[in-house]
Every structure is written in structure tokens, then in C-alpha cells.
Amino acid sequence: MPAKVVLKLDDSMGGDGIIVRKEIESIEDLRGKKVAYPPGQPSHFFLLSVLDDAGMSMSEIDSQPMEADQAGAAFVSKSVDAAVTWEPWLTKAAGLPHGRILTTSREKPGLIVDVFTVRSDYLEAHPDVVRGFIEGWLDAVAYWREDPQDAGAVMAHALGLETEVFEQMVRGVRYSDLELNREFFTRSTEGESPFLRLMARANQIWQREGVIERPVEPAAVDGSQVVLGLGR
């Protein structure tokens, strides 16, 4: 589908991670262990990236694909040795006698990023609507920073969560304002940006794993001129 990425919403800063049995002390210790993860999801990408950085591959672990909540529950019930999941399962695992957090996205900043994507034809036909949405997002982030208690209560209600649970989850997320969008999308003199580098890595990993058949051209989906053109 022809589409453009027009906004960086947030990145995970500890909200995603790998929980393991206490005797597992390193990524290398995952060799031969049962590792649960949601296939094709950000947690899967996190696992693949962490294994890559350790010089390992999926063939060296005992893969247990399942949904993220199921992965957390499987770890709690001791059905698997490790699970790749997110909050609140990370905190739950850390409180178990047999569990600990091995690593999180806080140690891998910029790896799990949420973006807002718009169909190219819609962006072309309704640029003012897309721009208005982005400005609304930036206003919301500004208000959340100004009054996190009130903003947090509104967001918790929208998600159907208790405020305390939401506050626990949001500690692992960094919402993106205009400045963070500029850092993410602005290209260096060599023509690269964090966005383009992350896209290239995702292409390489997902194609190698057979999740995608062909790479997505990063420059073709870069619609960041919308947010970069805002003068705040």
C-alpha cells in the first residue's frame, strides 16, 4: 500500500524487554532455551536485533511463538525459560522468585518506535487534515508534560486502565514532541537519518526471516516533510 510516515509518536524506553529465569545471565545463555515471543510484532524485532548484536540467530534458541500476553503468562507459569513482552508483564516477572529482567528497550534506545502512517492518496488530497492531526498530537504531548496527572487520568480512562497501571506502563514510553521528530527524521550531510537507518535494519532483518518478501524503500515512505515543516 503506498503510504507515508508523517510523524514519530513515541519510542520504547524500557516498556519492552526480555524476562528470563534467574539463572540466565546473558543473551548467550538463551541458547537452547524456550523463548516465547509474538511473531512479526515489535517484540519479535527486538529479540532478533538483540540476538544479532550478540552474534546469534533464531536457530540457536527453542522458539515458542505466541501472543505477547500469552508469552508473559507462559513465563509466569514456568512453561518457558524466557519471554519477550512488555509492561505490565516485565514488572510482574521481576517480582517472581524465579524471574528477572534480562534487558529492555532502555538499553536499546531508538529500536522500537511507533509512527503515524497515512495513505499517500489521502495525504495528497487532505494535507491540512494530516497537518491538523499532527498539531493536535504535539499539543497533547505538551499538555501531558505540563500536567501529567490530569493528562494521565484522561489517557488511562481512554485505554480502560486504572490510573496506577497506566502510570506504570507510561514510564517505559517516551512521547515524541517536535524536537524529537526533528532528531528522528532530519538527514545528515551523508543523507541518512535515524528513521532511514532503522528502516534499513528492519528491512534486512524481516527479509532475512521471511516475514517480508522484498524490502520497503525507506525514502519512498518518508513523509516527514509534513512535521518538519511545522514552525514551532
JOKA-V521083 format. One record per residue. N is the residue number from 1. SS is DSSP state (H for helix, E for strand, - for the rest). OMEGA is omega in whole degrees, 0 to 359 (999 if undefined). D_FIRST is the distance of its C-alpha to the first C-alpha in Angstrom with 2 decimals. Layout:
# JOKA-V521083
N;SS;OMEGA;D_FIRST / N;SS;OMEGA;D_FIRST
This chain:
# JOKA-V521083
1;-;177;0.00 / 2;-;184;3.83 / 3;E;181;6.02 / 4;E;172;9.68 / 5;E;188;12.23 / 6;E;185;15.13 / 7;E;169;17.72 / 8;E;182;19.38 / 9;E;182;20.74 / 10;E;168;23.07 / 11;E;183;23.96 / 12;E;180;25.96 / 13;-;181;29.59 / 14;-;181;31.34 / 15;-;178;29.35 / 16;E;180;28.06 / 17;E;181;30.39 / 18;E;176;32.29 / 19;E;188;35.34 / 20;E;171;37.99 / 21;E;189;41.49 / 22;-;181;44.09 / 23;-;178;45.29 / 24;-;188;41.92 / 25;-;182;42.35 / 26;-;176;39.65 / 27;H;181;36.28 / 28;H;179;38.36 / 29;H;178;40.19 / 30;H;180;37.07 / 31;-;178;37.85 / 32;-;182;38.51 / 33;-;176;37.85 / 34;E;182;35.79 / 35;E;179;32.74 / 36;E;181;30.52 / 37;E;176;26.92 / 38;-;185;23.68 / 39;-;177;21.51 / 40;-;182;18.01 / 41;-;179;18.87 / 42;H;179;20.10 / 43;H;177;23.60 / 44;H;178;22.77 / 45;H;178;21.42 / 46;H;179;24.63 / 47;H;180;26.77 / 48;H;181;25.33 / 49;H;180;25.83 / 50;H;177;29.32 / 51;H;177;30.26 / 52;H;183;29.09 / 53;H;179;31.28 / 54;-;180;34.16 / 55;-;181;33.77 / 56;-;178;32.91 / 57;-;180;30.35 / 58;H;181;29.23 / 59;H;182;31.73 / 60;H;176;34.53 / 61;-;176;33.92 / 62;E;187;34.20 / 63;E;178;30.64 / 64;E;182;30.54 / 65;E;178;26.94 / 66;-;180;26.88 / 67;-;186;25.52 / 68;H;179;26.54 / 69;H;178;29.23 / 70;H;179;30.53 / 71;H;178;30.75 / 72;H;180;32.82 / 73;H;179;34.98 / 74;H;178;35.51 / 75;H;179;36.81 / 76;H;181;39.07 / 77;-;178;40.52 / 78;-;178;41.05 / 79;-;179;38.98 / 80;-;180;37.15 / 81;-;182;38.35 / 82;E;178;35.36 / 83;E;175;32.18 / 84;E;187;29.14 / 85;E;182;28.49 / 86;E;178;28.76 / 87;-;7;31.23 / 88;-;183;33.44 / 89;H;179;33.78 / 90;H;180;34.56 / 91;H;178;37.50 / 92;H;183;38.62 / 93;H;182;38.72 / 94;H;180;40.62 / 95;-;181;43.26 / 96;-;178;43.87 / 97;-;184;46.93 / 98;-;188;44.93 / 99;E;174;41.80 / 100;E;176;40.69 / 101;E;181;37.60 / 102;E;178;37.06 / 103;E;178;34.46 / 104;E;179;31.89 / 105;-;175;29.10 / 106;-;177;31.96 / 107;-;180;33.03 / 108;-;184;29.52 / 109;-;178;28.45 / 110;-;183;25.01 / 111;-;178;23.60 / 112;-;186;21.96 / 113;E;173;20.15 / 114;E;180;18.32 / 115;E;177;15.96 / 116;E;186;14.55 / 117;E;183;10.91 / 118;E;174;10.08 / 119;E;184;7.42 / 120;H;181;8.60 / 121;H;178;10.21 / 122;H;179;11.96 / 123;H;180;13.21 / 124;H;183;14.56 / 125;H;187;16.22 / 126;-;182;17.55 / 127;H;181;18.30 / 128;H;178;21.53 / 129;H;180;20.08 / 130;H;179;17.82 / 131;H;179;20.92 / 132;H;177;23.07 / 133;H;181;21.10 / 134;H;179;21.39 / 135;H;176;25.06 / 136;H;177;25.57 / 137;H;181;24.25 / 138;H;176;26.58 / 139;H;181;29.42 / 140;H;178;28.94 / 141;H;179;29.10 / 142;H;180;32.19 / 143;H;179;33.81 / 144;H;178;33.17 / 145;H;181;34.97 / 146;H;182;37.70 / 147;-;185;38.39 / 148;H;180;36.74 / 149;H;181;39.00 / 150;H;180;38.08 / 151;H;179;34.36 / 152;H;178;34.35 / 153;H;178;36.04 / 154;H;182;33.45 / 155;H;178;30.52 / 156;H;179;32.44 / 157;H;181;33.09 / 158;H;181;29.42 / 159;H;181;28.58 / 160;-;182;31.63 / 161;-;169;33.37 / 162;-;183;36.89 / 163;H;182;37.17 / 164;H;179;38.72 / 165;H;179;35.88 / 166;H;181;33.31 / 167;H;177;35.45 / 168;H;181;35.62 / 169;H;188;31.84 / 170;H;177;31.19 / 171;-;180;33.61 / 172;-;182;31.01 / 173;E;173;28.34 / 174;E;179;28.37 / 175;E;187;26.69 / 176;-;172;25.45 / 177;-;182;27.25 / 178;H;182;26.78 / 179;H;179;28.85 / 180;H;174;26.86 / 181;H;178;23.63 / 182;H;178;25.49 / 183;H;185;26.61 / 184;H;188;23.14 / 185;H;186;21.38 / 186;-;181;24.36 / 187;-;176;24.66 / 188;-;178;28.03 / 189;-;177;30.04 / 190;-;177;28.53 / 191;-;180;25.03 / 192;-;174;23.89 / 193;-;175;23.08 / 194;H;178;22.97 / 195;H;182;19.22 / 196;H;179;18.72 / 197;H;179;21.30 / 198;H;177;19.77 / 199;H;180;16.33 / 200;H;179;18.39 / 201;H;178;20.36 / 202;H;176;17.52 / 203;H;184;16.10 / 204;H;183;19.66 / 205;H;184;20.46 / 206;H;178;17.49 / 207;H;178;17.55 / 208;H;182;21.31 / 209;-;178;21.22 / 210;-;178;18.92 / 211;-;174;16.31 / 212;-;182;13.58 / 213;-;180;14.26 / 214;-;183;13.47 / 215;-;174;13.31 / 216;-;180;10.69 / 217;-;185;12.44 / 218;H;183;13.77 / 219;H;183;14.80 / 220;H;181;11.49 / 221;H;181;10.21 / 222;E;176;13.78 / 223;-;187;14.27 / 224;-;179;17.65 / 225;H;180;19.64 / 226;H;182;19.41 / 227;H;180;21.34 / 228;H;180;23.39 / 229;-;179;24.52 / 230;-;183;26.20 / 231;-;178;29.93 / 232;-;999;31.40
